[in-house]
Amino acid sequence: MTTRPVETVALPEPTLRHSLLEDAFGLLSGTFVASLGIYLLKTAHAVTGGTAGLALLLSYGTGWSFGVLFFAVNLPFFVLAVKAKGLDFSVRTLISIALVSGFAYLHPLMLPTPDLNPIYATLVGNLLAGMGMLMLFRHRSSLGGLNTLALIVEDRTGWRAGYVQMAFDVTIIGCALFVVPPANVLLSAAGAVVLNIVLALNHRPGRYLGH
């Protein structure tokens, strides 16, 4: 008499949640890296997408502080984030926005007027900004504004946040033609592609299981 082998069903591995300390360090690290990237963009008089790019444009056009503008531009999106992503995500995002605004005053003190090649500053600045945003995504946060809207679209449609963000960024960078020289706009566009490739290749639902 032969016995049939017992079929085994593989159980999904438990998802490991981030501790409070891990989340706090993740938000601090992500905002620091992203804000350093934005500072490099500002030194090159370049722009990027999202509300960071919008705040940079307003800063160039008005001479007002980027930190103040970045915080102010993102406030209207807070209500949207609360309704669509919940209070926990929204509070984390508000903290991240405040940290980036604060770091905007720190970097010029520590790195006053760095003499960098504008191509290097723009590409590396966007790379750092993308890495910082990715860190925030993985700790249930964002840089607010269109960044939050891109995550909402991803949740509801399955479209990757990086590609959605790229569509928003094209529009914002196009508006930069009214504020900065065309050469800076072209360089900014190349940098924004770098930023969104970082997000598109690394932020995929189900790939990263930490919460």
C-alpha positions in Angstrom: 0.0 0.0 0.0 1.4 3.3 -1.0 0.6 6.6 0.7 0.3 9.9 -1.1 2.6 12.6 0.0 1.0 15.2 2.1 0.9 18.5 0.3 2.2 21.4 2.3 1.0 25.0 1.8 3.6 27.7 2.3 2.5 30.3 4.8 3.3 33.9 4.1 6.2 35.2 6.2 5.1 37.6 8.9 5.6 41.2 8.1 8.1 42.9 10.5 7.0 46.3 11.6 9.4 49.1 12.3 9.9 50.1 15.9 9.2 53.6 17.0 12.9 54.3 17.3 13.5 52.9 13.7 10.7 55.1 12.4 12.1 58.2 14.2 15.6 57.6 12.8 14.1 56.8 9.4 12.2 60.1 9.2 15.2 62.1 10.5 17.6 60.4 8.0 15.2 60.7 5.1 14.5 64.3 5.6 18.2 65.2 6.1 19.2 63.4 2.9 16.3 64.9 0.9 16.9 68.4 2.2 20.6 68.2 1.4 19.7 67.3 -2.2 17.3 70.3 -2.4 20.1 72.5 -1.0 22.4 71.4 -3.8 19.6 72.2 -6.3 19.2 75.6 -4.9 23.0 76.4 -5.1 22.8 75.5 -8.8 19.7 77.6 -9.3 17.9 74.5 -10.5 14.4 73.2 -9.9 12.8 69.8 -9.4 9.3 68.5 -9.3 6.8 68.3 -6.5 6.1 71.0 -3.9 9.9 71.2 -3.3 10.3 72.4 -6.9 7.3 74.7 -6.5 8.9 76.2 -3.3 12.2 76.6 -5.1 10.5 78.5 -8.0 8.7 80.8 -5.5 12.0 81.3 -3.7 13.8 82.4 -6.9 10.9 84.6 -7.9 10.3 86.3 -4.6 13.5 86.0 -2.6 11.6 84.5 0.3 13.1 81.7 2.3 12.7 78.2 0.9 12.0 76.7 4.3 9.0 79.0 4.9 7.6 78.5 1.4 8.0 74.7 1.5 6.1 74.5 4.7 3.4 76.9 3.6 2.9 75.3 0.1 2.4 71.9 1.8 -0.2 72.9 4.4 -3.2 72.8 2.0 -2.4 69.2 1.1 -2.5 68.1 4.8 -6.3 67.8 4.8 -6.1 65.7 1.6 -3.5 63.4 3.3 -5.7 63.0 6.4 -8.7 62.0 4.4 -6.9 59.7 2.0 -4.0 58.2 3.9 -5.1 58.4 7.6 -3.9 60.4 10.6 -0.8 58.4 11.2 0.6 58.9 7.7 -0.4 62.6 7.8 1.3 63.4 11.1 4.5 61.6 10.0 4.4 63.7 6.7 3.8 66.9 8.6 6.8 66.1 10.8 8.9 65.4 7.7 7.9 68.7 6.1 8.8 70.6 9.2 12.2 68.8 9.4 13.0 69.6 5.7 12.0 73.2 6.3 14.3 73.3 9.4 17.2 71.6 7.6 16.9 74.3 4.9 18.4 76.7 7.4 21.1 74.3 8.7 22.8 73.4 5.4 23.8 77.0 4.4 25.5 77.3 7.8 27.4 74.1 7.5 28.1 74.3 3.7 28.1 78.0 2.9 27.9 78.7 -0.9 29.6 75.5 -2.1 31.4 76.0 -5.4 29.9 73.0 -7.3 29.6 72.3 -11.0 25.9 72.9 -11.7 25.5 69.6 -13.6 26.9 67.7 -10.7 24.9 69.7 -8.1 21.6 69.2 -10.1 22.0 65.5 -10.8 23.4 64.6 -7.3 20.8 66.8 -5.7 18.0 65.0 -7.3 19.6 61.6 -6.6 19.8 62.5 -2.9 16.2 63.9 -2.9 14.9 60.6 -4.4 16.8 58.5 -1.9 15.4 60.6 1.0 11.9 60.3 -0.3 12.3 56.6 -0.7 13.4 56.3 3.0 10.3 58.3 4.0 8.0 56.1 1.9 9.3 53.1 3.8 8.5 54.6 7.1 4.9 55.6 6.1 5.7 59.2 5.4 6.3 61.6 2.5 7.4 65.1 1.6 3.8 66.1 1.3 1.9 67.8 -1.5 2.1 66.1 -4.9 4.4 63.5 -3.2 1.4 62.4 -1.1 -1.0 62.6 -4.1 1.3 60.3 -6.1 1.1 57.7 -3.3 -2.7 58.1 -3.2 -2.9 57.5 -7.0 -0.6 54.4 -6.6 -2.9 53.0 -3.8 -6.0 53.4 -5.9 -4.8 52.6 -9.4 -1.6 50.5 -9.0 0.4 53.0 -11.0 3.9 53.4 -9.5 4.3 56.5 -7.5 7.5 57.4 -9.3 5.8 57.5 -12.7 2.9 59.5 -11.3 5.3 61.9 -9.7 7.2 62.3 -12.9 4.0 63.4 -14.7 3.5 66.1 -12.1 7.2 67.1 -12.3 7.1 67.7 -16.0 4.4 70.3 -15.5 6.2 72.1 -12.7 9.5 72.1 -14.5 7.8 73.4 -17.6 6.6 76.4 -15.5 10.2 77.0 -14.5 10.8 78.5 -18.0 9.2 81.7 -16.6 11.6 81.9 -13.7 15.0 80.5 -14.6 17.1 80.3 -17.8 16.2 77.6 -20.4 19.5 75.8 -19.9 18.7 75.5 -16.2 15.3 74.1 -17.0 16.8 71.4 -19.3 19.3 70.4 -16.7 16.5 70.4 -14.0 14.5 68.1 -16.2 17.3 65.6 -16.5 17.7 65.7 -12.7 14.0 65.1 -12.1 14.2 62.0 -14.3 17.0 60.7 -12.1 14.9 61.4 -9.0 11.9 59.6 -10.3 13.9 56.6 -11.6 15.1 56.1 -8.1 11.5 56.0 -6.9 10.1 53.9 -9.8 12.8 51.2 -9.5 12.8 51.0 -5.7 9.3 51.8 -4.5 7.0 49.0 -5.6 4.0 47.7 -3.6 4.8 44.3 -2.0 8.5 44.5 -2.6 9.4 46.1 0.8 7.5 44.5 3.7 8.6 46.7 6.6 5.8 48.9 8.1 
